[in-house]
Amino acid sequence: MRQSTERSQHGEQLEGFAAYRVASMLLWIHGPFGGGKTHLAAEIAQRLPGPWVADPELVGFGLHRMLQPAKRGDFQDMPSWRSGVIEALDTSLEGHEGLVIAPC
């Protein structure tokens, strides 16, 4: 995974992070339930060029839909959720020239 930055192609002087293009970088936002992680991810995505929000909860929701009710629990405790999130984020980063934001 590359974590380098380069000036925008026209060399314009922009404020803050927008002056740089990020190549394959993951921003992991961690915090308590209901703490505004998803909202923060959306706000960051609106302000930077080319970001992608990859919400790990969606992997968990998919697991819950696939499993019988008796087998459902906190999906974050499931090894299949953890490996699925890693695989999905790795796939999102591969070839993406920009920021991938994961609110978890």
Buried (B, 14 or more C-beta within 10 A) or exposed (E): EEEEEEEEEEEEEEEEBEEBBBBBBBBEBEEEEEEEBBEBBBEBBEEBBEBEBBBBBEBBEEBBEEBEEEEBEEBEEBEEBBEBBEEBBEEBBEEBEBBBBBBB
